[in-house]
Amino acid sequence: MTINQPLTTGQLAEQLLRFEPGTTCVVHLWIADDFEDVAPELTPDELLADASLDADTSLSWYFLRHCADTIPAARVEKDPA
């Protein structure tokens, strides 16, 4: 399993099937609908591709709001038209 890699729910389920059903685990799961609560104008791909995505930092509501503030600015820098 690749760390720090976005997955679809199907890909996640496939990864989890590698383990015995009684295996204990801890999961921090966000889905696309969660991102819409923060910034509906951003795509999940934009949020997940953010270079600052780091498990040491955490995927918190604060982090998602930070992305919602910084990603539009990065769009302008890429395409100053």
URBELMO-V803206 format. One line per field, one symbol per residue. ss: DSSP state (A for helix, B for strand, O for the rest). phi: phi as a letter, one per 20 degrees, with the letter a starting at -180 (. if undefined). psi: psi as a letter, one per 20 degrees, with the letter a starting at -180 (. if undefined). A space follows every 50 residues. Layout:
# URBELMO-V803206
ss = ???
phi = ???
psi = ???
This chain:
# URBELMO-V803206
ss = OOOOOOOOAAAAAAAAOOOOOOOOOOOOOOOAAAAAAAAOOOOAAAAAOO OOOOOOOOOOAAAAAAAAAAAAAAAAAAOOO
phi = .eemcfceffffgfffffdfgeffbccddccggffffebffeegffffeg fefbffeoedfgffffffeefgffgfffcfg
psi = ppqkpqqrhghgggghiiqqhjpqrppopqrhhhhhhgniiqqhhgghip ijophhgqnrhgghhgghhhghhhgghhmj.
